[in-house]
Amino acid sequence: MRDLALPLTQSEAFERTCSKLGLTTTRISNRDGTCLIQTRKLPLIGAFHLISRGPVLSDPADFKPFVQQVRRDFKGPLVVNAPADAVRTGGLKLARGAELAITDLIHPSEMRARLHQKWRNQLKKAEATQLVVTDQPLDADRHKWFLDAEAAQQTSQGYKSYPGPFLLAYAAANKGQARLYTASLAGRPIAAMLVLKHGSMATYQAGVTTPEGRAHCAHNLILWQIMCDLQKRRVQRLDLGRADLSPGLRRFKLGSGAGIETLAGSFLFHHWYAPRAAPSPHPDRIARSIGS
């Protein structure tokens, strides 16, 4: 199997974080690709399995036989949030796929030329200010202000994301891979963005700002710095997350030069209605369980 770019929830970094938190995951890999399965035990239902943005395969046509292998080995309901390139998925479709903003990290001069005009002008405005952007590993004490602000933002704006304890566990399990980029003015933080690195990819995880940060276009400067830093560190793709939740976020993410990648959707597999799984397509299956 060739090296594959793994999204956050399929990455070894995510797997290590779940292990640190005592959550049960299992990885199945063979010459076709790899897949990280999350397992929870629910009242009345029992074991419930989730594959988030996987399996990640060299050939998308192998999706169905790979999932059939998983179903053979894992009893109980299985939900697969299938990647964009999944074909002939099978299963009962529960929801359409989310639209993600993904940017390829290329030479800075090419990335700058790719910026939308308004976004580029906002970046120039921020660059002309006295803003200073710093990059630090996420730290529970030093960055309590950010974690508190993000938690309050989730409550006020009515969305859910990974809580502070998960982010800190990620930072502890993956040294130096949870990076907080902070824009400060006269020594005061006025905006910040958290990025999680995982192999050849990175994911924008959270961001906070203030009225002063918005006035100075601080997020434009921070994201630009993130893109340039990650490219220098040989990260190939930056996942900016969902682009279908609000028009403002969509404009900001696409203005940075990102493109839209639409996931195939979420599918339920269960023995009540699904056809019997086919035998494992390859004998070189390797499985590893983590957690309890």
VOMAR-383275 format. One record per residue: x, y, z of N, C-alpha, C in turn; residue number from 0. Coordinates in steps of 0.02 Angstrom, whole numbers, plus 50000, padded with zeros to 5 digits. Layout:
! residues N
NODE    n_u    n_v    n_w   ca_u   ca_v   ca_w    c_u    c_v    c_w  resi
NODE      X      Y      Z      X      Y      Z      X      Y      Z   NUM
...
This chain:
! residues 292
NODE    n_u    n_v    n_w   ca_u   ca_v   ca_w    c_u    c_v    c_w  resi
NODE  50042  49940  50000  50000  50000  50000  50044  50063  50000     0
NODE  50030  50108  49953  50069  50169  49951  50047  50215  50008     1
NODE  50089  50266  50023  50071  50314  50075  50008  50352  50054     2
NODE  49961  50359  50101  49898  50393  50087  49891  50453  50133     3
NODE  49863  50507  50107  49848  50566  50148  49785  50551  50189     4
NODE  49792  50550  50255  49737  50530  50298  49705  50592  50331     5
NODE  49639  50600  50324  49605  50654  50359  49610  50644  50435     6
NODE  49594  50694  50472  49605  50693  50545  49577  50630  50577     7
NODE  49514  50613  50564  49482  50559  50600  49503  50490  50576     8
NODE  49548  50486  50526  49577  50423  50504  49652  50420  50520     9
NODE  49679  50472  50549  49751  50478  50559  49776  50440  50620    10
NODE  49840  50425  50621  49871  50394  50679  49871  50443  50738    11
NODE  49874  50508  50724  49872  50557  50777  49805  50555  50814    12
NODE  49751  50548  50777  49684  50542  50807  49680  50476  50847    13
NODE  49708  50423  50819  49708  50358  50852  49745  50362  50919    14
NODE  49803  50396  50920  49840  50403  50982  49800  50444  51033    15
NODE  49764  50494  51010  49724  50536  51055  49668  50495  51087    16
NODE  49633  50455  51047  49580  50412  51074  49608  50364  51125    17
NODE  49667  50336  51111  49698  50290  51158  49713  50324  51225    18
NODE  49737  50385  51221  49753  50423  51282  49691  50436  51324    19
NODE  49634  50445  51289  49571  50459  51324  49534  50395  51344    20
NODE  49562  50337  51327  49530  50274  51345  49472  50256  51299    21
NODE  49470  50284  51240  49416  50269  51192  49437  50210  51148    22
NODE  49390  50169  51127  49404  50109  51089  49407  50124  51015    23
NODE  49462  50107  50984  49469  50112  50911  49504  50049  50886    24
NODE  49492  50033  50823  49525  49977  50791  49546  50000  50721    25
NODE  49607  49983  50702  49630  49999  50634  49635  49935  50593    26
NODE  49606  49938  50533  49613  49883  50486  49651  49909  50426    27
NODE  49704  49875  50407  49744  49895  50350  49759  49834  50307    28
NODE  49760  49844  50242  49785  49793  50196  49815  49829  50136    29
NODE  49829  49793  50083  49864  49824  50027  49819  49874  49989    30
NODE  49753  49873  50003  49707  49920  49971  49706  49988  50006    31
NODE  49714  49988  50072  49709  50051  50108  49706  50040  50183    32
NODE  49676  50088  50217  49674  50085  50291  49609  50116  50315    33
NODE  49590  50097  50376  49527  50120  50404  49531  50119  50480    34
NODE  49511  50174  50512  49507  50179  50585  49433  50177  50605    35
NODE  49417  50130  50648  49347  50119  50670  49341  50139  50742    36
NODE  49293  50181  50758  49278  50199  50827  49219  50157  50851    37
NODE  49224  50132  50913  49172  50089  50941  49148  50117  51008    38
NODE  49082  50120  51015  49052  50140  51078  49000  50088  51098    39
NODE  48988  50080  51162  48934  50036  51185  48877  50080  51209    40
NODE  48818  50070  51178  48760  50110  51192  48707  50068  51227    41
NODE  48668  50099  51272  48614  50062  51305  48565  50033  51253    42
NODE  48543  49972  51264  48495  49936  51222  48525  49914  51155    43
NODE  48566  49957  51124  48594  49941  51058  48655  49897  51065    44
NODE  48697  49909  51115  48760  49873  51121  48815  49908  51083    45
NODE  48858  49869  51051  48915  49897  51015  48891  49934  50952    46
NODE  48917  49995  50945  48900  50037  50887  48966  50061  50858    47
NODE  48974  50055  50792  49038  50069  50760  49031  50128  50712    48
NODE  49084  50167  50708  49085  50226  50664  49150  50228  50626    49
NODE  49145  50238  50561  49203  50253  50519  49193  50324  50493    50
NODE  49235  50369  50516  49228  50439  50497  49279  50457  50443    51
NODE  49254  50474  50384  49294  50493  50326  49342  50438  50304    52
NODE  49317  50378  50306  49356  50322  50283  49310  50269  50254    53
NODE  49338  50212  50233  49410  50198  50230  49446  50240  50178    54
NODE  49511  50248  50187  49553  50284  50139  49589  50232  50097    55
NODE  49575  50234  50032  49596  50180  49987  49637  50205  49928    56
NODE  49681  50163  49903  49718  50180  49843  49672  50183  49783    57
NODE  49623  50139  49780  49575  50136  49726  49505  50142  49755    58
NODE  49468  50196  49742  49401  50205  49770  49353  50148  49754    59
NODE  49366  50110  49701  49323  50054  49683  49325  49998  49735    60
NODE  49375  49999  49779  49381  49948  49831  49339  49964  49892    61
NODE  49301  50019  49891  49263  50040  49950  49216  49985  49974    62
NODE  49174  49960  49930  49123  49912  49951  49153  49848  49980    63
NODE  49201  49815  49946  49230  49754  49976  49266  49768  50041    64
NODE  49297  49827  50048  49332  49844  50111  49281  49848  50168    65
NODE  49225  49883  50156  49174  49890  50208  49143  49822  50223    66
NODE  49134  49779  50173  49108  49712  50185  49154  49673  50232    67
NODE  49219  49684  50224  49267  49651  50270  49256  49676  50341    68
NODE  49248  49741  50348  49237  49770  50414  49173  49741  50444    69
NODE  49120  49736  50406  49056  49710  50431  49062  49637  50452    70
NODE  49104  49600  50419  49115  49530  50438  49146  49524  50507    71
NODE  49189  49571  50523  49228  49568  50585  49196  49605  50643    72
NODE  49150  49651  50629  49120  49693  50681  49044  49683  50682    73
NODE  49019  49658  50738  48948  49646  50745  48914  49710  50771    74
NODE  48853  49720  50750  48815  49778  50772  48813  49831  50718    75
NODE  48774  49885  50730  48767  49938  50680  48833  49971  50664    76
NODE  48841  49986  50600  48901  50021  50576  48879  50081  50536    77
NODE  48903  50140  50553  48891  50201  50515  48956  50222  50482    78
NODE  48954  50234  50417  49012  50255  50380  49000  50325  50351    79
NODE  49040  50372  50374  49040  50439  50344  49091  50436  50288    80
NODE  49066  50422  50227  49110  50402  50172  49147  50461  50142    81
NODE  49209  50449  50119  49248  50503  50088  49220  50523  50020    82
NODE  49246  50577  49993  49219  50605  49931  49224  50557  49873    83
NODE  49277  50516  49870  49288  50475  49811  49256  50406  49817    84
NODE  49216  50393  49869  49185  50328  49878  49136  50314  49822    85
NODE  49137  50253  49795  49090  50234  49742  49056  50169  49761    86
NODE  48994  50159  49737  48955  50099  49750  48958  50080  49824    87
NODE  48935  50126  49865  48943  50120  49937  48901  50065  49968    88
NODE  48840  50055  49944  48794  50009  49978  48769  50041  50042    89
NODE  48732  50004  50082  48707  50031  50145  48647  50077  50135    90
NODE  48618  50098  50190  48561  50144  50190  48586  50215  50201    91
NODE  48574  50259  50154  48599  50327  50160  48560  50366  50213    92
NODE  48595  50392  50261  48565  50429  50316  48566  50504  50305    93
NODE  48619  50528  50273  48627  50601  50264  48672  50614  50205    94
NODE  48660  50671  50174  48705  50691  50119  48773  50711  50146    95
NODE  48822  50711  50103  48890  50727  50124  48901  50801  50136    96
NODE  48942  50816  50185  48959  50886  50199  49006  50913  50145    97
NODE  49004  50979  50137  49050  51013  50091  49109  51039  50132    98
NODE  49169  51016  50114  49230  51036  50150  49271  51082  50106    99
NODE  49305  51129  50139  49352  51173  50104  49422  51145  50115   100
NODE  49455  51126  50060  49521  51095  50063  49568  51137  50019   101
NODE  49627  51152  50045  49675  51190  50005  49740  51150  49999   102
NODE  49766  51147  49938  49832  51117  49926  49885  51168  49942   103
NODE  49935  51147  49979  49988  51192  50001  50046  51189  49952   104
NODE  50050  51241  49911  50100  51245  49858  50147  51304  49874   105
NODE  50189  51323  49828  50236  51377  49841  50198  51441  49860   106
NODE  50223  51478  49911  50187  51538  49934  50168  51588  49879   107
NODE  50212  51597  49829  50196  51643  49775  50135  51619  49735   108
NODE  50129  51553  49727  50071  51525  49692  50009  51529  49735   109
NODE  50017  51517  49800  49959  51523  49845  49934  51594  49848   110
NODE  49980  51642  49848  49959  51713  49851  49922  51732  49787   111
NODE  49945  51708  49730  49912  51724  49667  49842  51692  49665   112
NODE  49832  51640  49703  49768  51604  49703  49716  51637  49748   113
NODE  49737  51683  49791  49690  51717  49836  49640  51758  49796   114
NODE  49577  51759  49820  49528  51803  49789  49547  51875  49804   115
NODE  49527  51920  49760  49550  51989  49764  49532  52022  49831   116
NODE  49470  52014  49853  49450  52045  49917  49490  52016  49975   117
NODE  49500  51950  49974  49538  51917  50027  49609  51942  50027   118
NODE  49639  51950  49968  49708  51974  49962  49713  52046  49988   119
NODE  49662  52087  49974  49663  52155  49999  49658  52157  50075   120
NODE  49618  52112  50104  49613  52109  50177  49679  52086  50208   121
NODE  49712  52041  50174  49778  52018  50198  49827  52077  50196   122
NODE  49828  52114  50142  49873  52172  50137  49858  52222  50193   123
NODE  49794  52232  50208  49776  52278  50263  49805  52254  50329   124
NODE  49798  52188  50342  49825  52160  50404  49901  52165  50407   125
NODE  49933  52153  50350  50006  52156  50347  50032  52226  50360   126
NODE  49991  52276  50347  50013  52346  50356  50004  52370  50428   127
NODE  49974  52328  50470  49964  52347  50540  50024  52325  50583   128
NODE  50017  52334  50648  50069  52313  50695  50054  52244  50724   129
NODE  50013  52206  50690  49997  52139  50714  50059  52094  50713   130
NODE  50066  52053  50764  50120  52004  50768  50088  51936  50777   131
NODE  50105  51888  50733  50078  51820  50737  50130  51774  50767   132
NODE  50111  51739  50820  50155  51690  50852  50126  51620  50844   133
NODE  50169  51571  50843  50150  51501  50834  50178  51462  50893   134
NODE  50134  51431  50933  50155  51394  50992  50118  51328  50997   135
NODE  50149  51277  51028  50112  51216  51043  50056  51231  51092   136
NODE  49998  51201  51083  49942  51213  51128  49961  51192  51199   137
NODE  49946  51236  51246  49964  51225  51316  49905  51243  51361   138
NODE  49889  51199  51409  49829  51208  51450  49830  51273  51489   139
NODE  49887  51292  51517  49891  51353  51558  49899  51415  51516   140
NODE  49947  51414  51470  49962  51472  51430  49903  51492  51385   141
NODE  49865  51443  51363  49812  51456  51314  49742  51444  51343   142
NODE  49736  51450  51409  49670  51442  51440  49621  51493  51411   143
NODE  49645  51553  51397  49601  51605  51370  49570  51583  51304   144
NODE  49609  51549  51263  49583  51526  51198  49532  51470  51208   145
NODE  49548  51421  51250  49503  51365  51262  49437  51389  51292   146
NODE  49440  51437  51338  49379  51465  51367  49339  51503  51315   147
NODE  49373  51542  51273  49338  51581  51222  49305  51535  51171   148
NODE  49338  51481  51151  49310  51434  51103  49250  51397  51133   149
NODE  49253  51378  51197  49197  51345  51229  49137  51392  51233   150
NODE  49149  51455  51251  49095  51504  51254  49065  51517  51185   151
NODE  49107  51516  51134  49085  51527  51065  49040  51469  51042   152
NODE  49058  51408  51060  49015  51351  51042  48946  51358  51072   153
NODE  48943  51382  51134  48878  51392  51168  48839  51448  51136   154
NODE  48871  51504  51124  48835  51563  51098  48813  51554  51026   155
NODE  48852  51517  50986  48836  51509  50915  48802  51443  50900   156
NODE  48793  51401  50951  48754  51340  50944  48784  51287  50899   157
NODE  48849  51275  50904  48879  51221  50866  48920  51178  50913   158
NODE  48938  51118  50890  48978  51072  50930  49042  51055  50895   159
NODE  49096  51054  50932  49161  51035  50906  49197  50998  50963   160
NODE  49259  50978  50949  49296  50943  51001  49306  50988  51062   161
NODE  49291  50964  51122  49300  51004  51182  49373  51012  51201   162
NODE  49385  51058  51248  49452  51071  51271  49491  51010  51292   163
NODE  49461  50964  51333  49499  50905  51354  49523  50862  51295   164
NODE  49483  50857  51242  49506  50818  51184  49564  50853  51150   165
NODE  49560  50920  51142  49614  50957  51110  49679  50952  51150   166
NODE  49673  50955  51216  49733  50949  51258  49761  50878  51256   167
NODE  49717  50828  51251  49740  50759  51244  49776  50750  51178   168
NODE  49751  50782  51125  49785  50779  51060  49855  50809  51066   169
NODE  49859  50866  51100  49924  50898  51108  49972  50855  51148   170
NODE  49947  50821  51199  49990  50778  51241  50011  50715  51204   171
NODE  49966  50687  51163  49980  50624  51129  50022  50635  51066   172
NODE  50023  50696  51041  50058  50712  50978  50098  50775  50988   173
NODE  50157  50767  51018  50198  50825  51038  50211  50873  50980   174
NODE  50192  50936  50992  50206  50989  50943  50160  50989  50883   175
NODE  50109  50946  50882  50066  50941  50823  50001  50980  50830   176
NODE  49985  51004  50889  49928  51050  50899  49957  51119  50907   177
NODE  49948  51162  50857  49981  51227  50854  49930  51283  50858   178
NODE  49942  51330  50905  49899  51388  50910  49935  51449  50881   179
NODE  49905  51478  50830  49931  51539  50799  49891  51598  50826   180
NODE  49926  51645  50857  49893  51701  50891  49917  51767  50861   181
NODE  49868  51809  50845  49883  51877  50822  49877  51925  50881   182
NODE  49930  51961  50895  49930  52008  50952  49943  52078  50928   183
NODE  49915  52125  50965  49925  52196  50951  49947  52229  51016   184
NODE  50006  52257  51016  50034  52287  51076  50036  52236  51133   185
NODE  50051  52174  51117  50058  52122  51167  49993  52090  51189   186
NODE  49936  52112  51160  49871  52085  51179  49845  52038  51124   187
NODE  49826  51976  51141  49797  51932  51090  49728  51958  51069   188
NODE  49718  51964  51003  49653  51988  50979  49619  51937  50933   189
NODE  49654  51883  50914  49626  51830  50873  49673  51771  50874   190
NODE  49646  51711  50862  49689  51651  50861  49655  51596  50821   191
NODE  49697  51550  50796  49673  51491  50760  49713  51431  50783   192
NODE  49678  51374  50793  49710  51312  50814  49713  51264  50754   193
NODE  49772  51237  50741  49782  51190  50686  49810  51125  50715   194
NODE  49781  51068  50692  49805  51002  50712  49841  50971  50653   195
NODE  49905  50954  50663  49944  50922  50610  49938  50846  50618   196
NODE  49934  50812  50560  49929  50738  50560  49957  50712  50494   197
NODE  50020  50693  50497  50052  50667  50437  50061  50720  50384   198
NODE  50043  50703  50322  50050  50751  50267  49991  50799  50262   199
NODE  49945  50796  50309  49888  50841  50311  49886  50880  50377   200
NODE  49847  50933  50377  49833  50971  50439  49760  50993  50435   201
NODE  49731  51004  50493  49661  51024  50497  49654  51087  50539   202
NODE  49620  51137  50510  49601  51196  50549  49546  51173  50596   203
NODE  49557  51181  50662  49510  51153  50710  49465  51206  50742   204
NODE  49491  51264  50758  49451  51314  50793  49482  51382  50785   205
NODE  49441  51433  50791  49466  51502  50787  49422  51548  50828   206
NODE  49454  51597  50859  49417  51649  50896  49445  51716  50876   207
NODE  49403  51767  50883  49425  51834  50868  49388  51883  50912   208
NODE  49405  51946  50906  49374  52001  50944  49353  52055  50894   209
NODE  49314  52104  50915  49298  52159  50870  49361  52192  50841   210
NODE  49412  52198  50882  49475  52227  50859  49509  52181  50808   211
NODE  49504  52116  50820  49532  52068  50772  49497  52072  50705   212
NODE  49431  52078  50706  49394  52084  50643  49411  52148  50607   213
NODE  49418  52202  50644  49433  52267  50613  49502  52266  50579   214
NODE  49548  52227  50606  49616  52224  50578  49626  52165  50531   215
NODE  49571  52128  50515  49575  52070  50470  49627  52020  50495   216
NODE  49627  52008  50561  49678  51967  50592  49675  51895  50568   217
NODE  49615  51868  50557  49610  51798  50535  49640  51788  50466   218
NODE  49636  51838  50423  49669  51832  50358  49745  51823  50367   219
NODE  49773  51864  50410  49846  51861  50421  49865  51795  50453   220
NODE  49825  51772  50502  49841  51709  50537  49838  51651  50488   221
NODE  49784  51647  50450  49777  51590  50404  49832  51591  50351   222
NODE  49850  51649  50327  49904  51653  50278  49969  51628  50309   223
NODE  49982  51648  50371  50043  51624  50405  50042  51549  50414   224
NODE  49983  51522  50431  49975  51450  50439  49992  51414  50374   225
NODE  49963  51438  50319  49974  51405  50254  50048  51405  50235   226
NODE  50081  51461  50246  50152  51466  50228  50195  51422  50274   227
NODE  50180  51421  50339  50219  51381  50386  50210  51306  50372   228
NODE  50149  51285  50360  50137  51214  50347  50170  51192  50282   229
NODE  50168  51235  50231  50200  51218  50168  50275  51210  50178   230
NODE  50305  51253  50218  50376  51249  50233  50393  51184  50269   231
NODE  50345  51160  50309  50356  51098  50347  50334  51036  50308   232
NODE  50323  51043  50243  50307  50988  50198  50238  50958  50208   233
NODE  50193  50995  50240  50123  50974  50242  50093  50989  50174   234
NODE  50055  50942  50147  50031  50949  50078  49961  50977  50071   235
NODE  49918  50963  50121  49848  50985  50115  49825  51012  50182   236
NODE  49784  51065  50180  49754  51094  50240  49678  51088  50234   237
NODE  49648  51054  50281  49575  51045  50284  49548  51102  50327   238
NODE  49509  51146  50295  49480  51204  50331  49411  51189  50360   239
NODE  49388  51127  50354  49325  51108  50383  49266  51125  50339   240
NODE  49207  51123  50368  49145  51129  50329  49138  51200  50300   241
NODE  49113  51201  50239  49101  51264  50204  49027  51275  50191   242
NODE  48985  51232  50220  48913  51236  50206  48872  51255  50267   243
NODE  48904  51286  50317  48868  51304  50378  48846  51376  50380   244
NODE  48884  51421  50347  48865  51491  50344  48897  51524  50284   245
NODE  48861  51571  50252  48890  51605  50193  48954  51642  50208   246
NODE  48959  51672  50268  49019  51709  50286  49081  51665  50290   247
NODE  49073  51607  50325  49129  51561  50330  49148  51533  50262   248
NODE  49098  51520  50220  49112  51493  50153  49154  51543  50113   249
NODE  49134  51606  50114  49171  51658  50077  49242  51663  50102   250
NODE  49251  51661  50168  49318  51668  50197  49362  51610  50176   251
NODE  49336  51549  50181  49377  51490  50166  49393  51486  50092   252
NODE  49343  51497  50050  49356  51494  49978  49398  51552  49954   253
NODE  49393  51609  49988  49434  51666  49971  49508  51654  49981   254
NODE  49524  51606  50024  49595  51590  50037  49624  51545  49982   255
NODE  49583  51527  49933  49607  51485  49879  49588  51412  49885   256
NODE  49549  51396  49936  49527  51326  49946  49475  51307  49894   257
NODE  49470  51242  49882  49418  51214  49840  49369  51173  49881   258
NODE  49312  51157  49852  49261  51119  49886  49269  51044  49872   259
NODE  49267  51004  49925  49267  50932  49919  49204  50907  49955   260
NODE  49159  50875  49919  49095  50853  49948  49099  50779  49966   261
NODE  49089  50763  50029  49090  50694  50051  49031  50655  50021   262
NODE  49039  50589  50016  48988  50548  49983  48924  50542  50025   263
NODE  48929  50552  50090  48871  50546  50133  48882  50498  50190   264
NODE  48832  50492  50233  48835  50445  50290  48788  50387  50276   265
NODE  48813  50326  50288  48777  50265  50270  48774  50218  50330   266
NODE  48716  50186  50339  48707  50137  50393  48710  50067  50364   267
NODE  48749  50024  50397  48753  49953  50378  48730  49912  50438   268
NODE  48683  49866  50427  48658  49824  50481  48632  49759  50451   269
NODE  48638  49705  50490  48618  49639  50464  48543  49633  50452   270
NODE  48503  49680  50480  48431  49677  50471  48410  49679  50397   271
NODE  48447  49717  50358  48427  49725  50289  48484  49716  50239   272
NODE  48546  49720  50262  48603  49719  50216  48616  49648  50192   273
NODE  48641  49640  50130  48660  49573  50106  48719  49546  50145   274
NODE  48726  49482  50145  48780  49450  50182  48847  49473  50155   275
NODE  48893  49489  50200  48959  49515  50179  48998  49462  50141   276
NODE  49034  49486  50091  49077  49441  50052  49140  49424  50092   277
NODE  49174  49369  50073  49237  49352  50107  49288  49408  50099   278
NODE  49336  49410  50145  49389  49459  50141  49424  49456  50073   279
NODE  49431  49513  50039  49459  49512  49971  49533  49496  49968   280
NODE  49569  49504  50024  49641  49492  50022  49662  49457  50087   281
NODE  49711  49414  50084  49733  49377  50143  49780  49416  50188   282
NODE  49801  49476  50167  49853  49511  50205  49825  49561  50253   283
NODE  49764  49548  50278  49733  49594  50324  49773  49598  50389   284
NODE  49778  49659  50414  49811  49669  50479  49763  49710  50521   285
NODE  49748  49690  50582  49703  49728  50625  49738  49740  50691   286
NODE  49725  49799  50719  49754  49816  50783  49701  49852  50824   287
NODE  49691  49831  50885  49642  49863  50928  49676  49906  50980   288
NODE  49644  49961  50996  49671  50006  51047  49614  50024  51094   289
NODE  49627  50027  51158  49575  50046  51205  49545  49983  51236   290
NODE  49486  49993  51264  49453  49938  51298  49383  49930  51275   291
